[in-house]
């Protein structure tokens, strides 16, 4: 098992932060625009696993 990288996009605080192997690395960006954002991930090694998880309230109300 390789390293686990987590990108945390907080749309309430308008920040983007990173974790590596469950260690919080800090906020990389503050004051993100209050517009739709489209997260993207790129991996160059074979057998790399990528997942996205929504942690907010239900989108339908």
C-alpha positions as CSV (number, residue, x, y, z in Angstrom):
1,X,0.0,0.0,0.0
2,X,1.4,3.4,-1.0
3,X,0.8,6.8,0.3
4,X,-2.7,8.1,0.9
5,X,-3.3,11.7,-0.2
6,X,-6.5,13.5,0.7
7,X,-7.6,16.8,-0.8
8,X,-10.1,18.6,1.4
9,X,-12.3,21.1,-0.5
10,X,-14.4,23.0,2.2
11,X,-17.0,25.0,0.3
12,X,-18.3,26.6,3.6
13,X,-14.9,28.0,4.6
14,X,-13.8,28.4,0.9
15,X,-10.6,26.6,1.5
16,X,-8.6,23.7,0.0
17,X,-6.3,21.7,2.2
18,X,-4.2,18.5,2.0
19,X,-3.5,15.4,4.2
20,X,-0.9,12.7,3.6
21,X,-1.3,9.4,5.4
22,X,-3.8,11.0,7.8
23,X,-1.4,13.8,8.7
24,X,-3.0,17.2,8.1
25,X,-0.5,19.3,6.0
26,X,-2.5,22.5,6.2
27,X,-4.6,24.8,4.1
28,X,-3.2,25.5,0.6
29,X,-5.8,28.0,-0.6
30,X,-8.1,30.4,1.1
31,X,-10.8,32.6,-0.3
32,X,-11.8,30.3,-3.1
33,X,-14.6,31.8,-5.2
34,X,-18.2,31.0,-4.4
35,X,-18.8,29.5,-7.8
36,X,-19.1,25.8,-8.9
37,X,-15.7,24.1,-8.6
38,X,-14.8,20.8,-10.4
39,X,-12.2,18.8,-8.6
40,X,-9.9,16.7,-10.8
41,X,-7.3,14.0,-10.0
42,X,-4.5,12.6,-12.1
43,X,-2.5,9.4,-11.4
44,X,0.5,8.2,-13.5
45,X,1.2,4.8,-12.0
46,X,-0.7,1.6,-12.9
47,X,-3.0,0.1,-10.3
48,X,-3.5,3.5,-8.6
49,X,-6.8,3.7,-6.7
50,X,-8.7,7.1,-6.7
51,X,-12.0,7.8,-5.0
52,X,-14.0,10.9,-4.2
53,X,-16.3,11.2,-1.2
54,X,-18.9,13.9,-0.6
55,X,-19.1,14.7,3.1
56,X,-21.8,17.4,3.2
57,X,-25.5,17.4,3.7
58,X,-27.8,15.6,1.2
59,X,-27.8,17.5,-2.1
60,X,-31.5,17.0,-2.6
61,X,-32.5,19.0,0.5
